[in-house]
Amino acid sequence: MPELIHQHAERIVDLNGVTYDVFVYGESRKDGTWRGWIEFHPVTGVAPVLRTDQETSQPDKNALAYWASGLEPVYLEGAFERARAIK
């Protein structure tokens, strides 16, 4: 079952002016490793939630949280573009 790992303070604003909150979610695998992805939730609910495919694989939940906490705004912008391409 997916778990919220980290909520970023940074927000993403798309070309239409829609503002998104940024969340990193993760899920444990059978072998104990964790996979992580990024979700973008519109603040006002006027647009769909966007989600990347898997962005990382980490040995445990703590490592995933560490990875998530270190993501820079430029990485989040790229992830947003990847998520937009999926929808």
Secondary structure, 3 states (H helix, E strand, C coil): CCEEEEEEEEEEECCCCCEEEEEEEEEECCCCCEEEEEEEEECCCCCCCEECCCCEEECCHHHHHHHHHCCCHHHHHHHHHHHHHHC
